[in-house]
């Protein structure tokens, strides 16, 4: 009985700390955050993808199943490289969160954000992009998102049809 009581008390404490942590997110996120690093990974059915596989699969979706013209290979190579090294929030860029509004050094202003649980949703130019808050402390912020969050775009649809997912992770430090 004593072990059961200890287990229940530990679980209750864990749940309280977890809920309490997320309830602090709206306060913790306020301020200016500088991008320290960003990374992306492209996978197909959960496994890393090479550029050659990507080119073949994307060309096949466009009906290019025989010899792929060099111009299409170059375009797909460029797309793969850009997705593998996203510049959406380059190193040194900043995001400033204040009272439901977000602005960036990349010229995005007048945009809004919401936080629900561990999801931060940026509303930029009519598009809503949900990010998972992996870490949020007084000094550190780590956000991640994947291409399934862009299912309304042509690129997101093509990725989905080909079994691809691009996952992006961005690490920030509070300024």
N, C-alpha and C positions, 0 to 999 in steps of 0.2 A: 504494500500500500504506500509506503514511504517513497519507493522508487517511482511509482505512478505519479504521486504528488510532485516530486522533483521534475519529472518529465513534463507534466502539464505546466508547471511554473516556468520552466525553461522555454517551452513553446510559446507561452503567452508573452514572455519577455521578448522573444525573437520577433513575434508578430507586431508587438508594440513598437519596437525599435525600427522595424522595416516600414511600417506605416508612418511613423514619426519622421523618418528620413525623407520619404517622398513628400510629406506635407511641408517640409522646409524648402523644397525645390523652388517655388515661386520667389522666395526671399533670397535664397542663395544665388540664383541666376542673375539677379539685378546687377548691372554694372557692365564694364567693358572687358571682353575676353579676346586675347590674342591667339591666333592659330600658331601652334608650335610644330605640328606635323599632320600630315594627312596620308592615308593609304587606301588602296583599293585592291580588291581581289575579284577576279572573274572566274566563276565556276560553272560547270555543266553537270547537272545531277549530283552536286556535292563534291565534285573533283576539280582540281585546278585545270585550266585550259591553256593550250599553247596557241600562239597566233595562227599557226597553220590550220588547226582544227577550227578556230573561230572563222577564218576566211572561208574555208570550205562550207561550213554550216550556214553562214550568213549569205553567201553567194547562192546556195541551194534554195534558201527561202525566197530569193529574188528570181528564181528560175534558171540560174546559171549552174547547170549540172555537168556540163562537159568541160572544155578548157576555159578557165577563168581568164578574161582579158587582164593584162597587166594594169590598166588604169583602175579596174575594180579592185584588184589585189592591193594596190597602193592606197586607195580610199579606205578599204577595210583595215589595212595595217595601221593607218593613221587613227581610225576610230578606236581600234584596240589599244594603241599606245595612249591615247587621250583618256580612255576609260580606266586604264591601269595606273594612270598618274593624274588624278582629277585636279583641276585648277579652280574649281568652284570657290573654294576658300583657300587661296594660296598661303604659304607660310608668311607670317607677319601681318596678314589681314586681321581686322578686328570685327567683332560683332558686339553691339551695345544693346542690352536689354533694359528697358525702363517702362514700367507701368503698362505692359501689354504691347509695347511697340519695340521693333528691332530695326537697327540701322547698321550699315557696314561701311568699311572703307572702300568696298568695291562698288560703291554708288547705289546700293539698294537702300532706299529710305522710304518711310511711310508704310512699311510693312508691319505686320503684327505677329504675335506668337501666343500660344496657349500651352499650358502644361496640364496634363491629366495623368496621374500616376507617374510612371517613368517615361512618358511620351511627351516630347517637345515638338509641337507642330508649328512650322514657320509658314506663314501665309504671305507669299511674295508674288506680286503681279497676277493675282487671281488664282495662283496655284498653291495648294496646300501640300507641304512636304513634311511627313512625320519622321522624327528622329527618335531613336531609343537613347535615353540618358543612361549610359553605362556607368559613369562616375560624375558626381557633382558634389564638390566640397567648397569651402571658402576660397580655395586657390586653384582647383583643378576641375576641368570639364572635359568629358569624353563623350562624343556623340557618334552614333552609327545609324546607317540607313542602307536599304538595298533597293535594287531595281524593281522589286515587286511593288514598291511604293509609288512607282511611276507608270502604272499599268495603263493609264489613259493615253500615254504618249505612243507614237509609232515605234520608237526605239524600245520602250518597255514591252510593247506587244510582241515585237520581233524576238526579243530576248526570251520572253515567256514561251512562245511557240517553239523555240529551239532548245528549251530546257536550260537556259542560262540565267545566272543571277550575278549581278555585280554588287558587292558589298563595300561600302565606303565608311571609313572610321576617321574622325577628326579629333585631335587633341588640342585643347586650349589651356592657357594659363591666364589667371585674372591679372589685369593691369592695375 
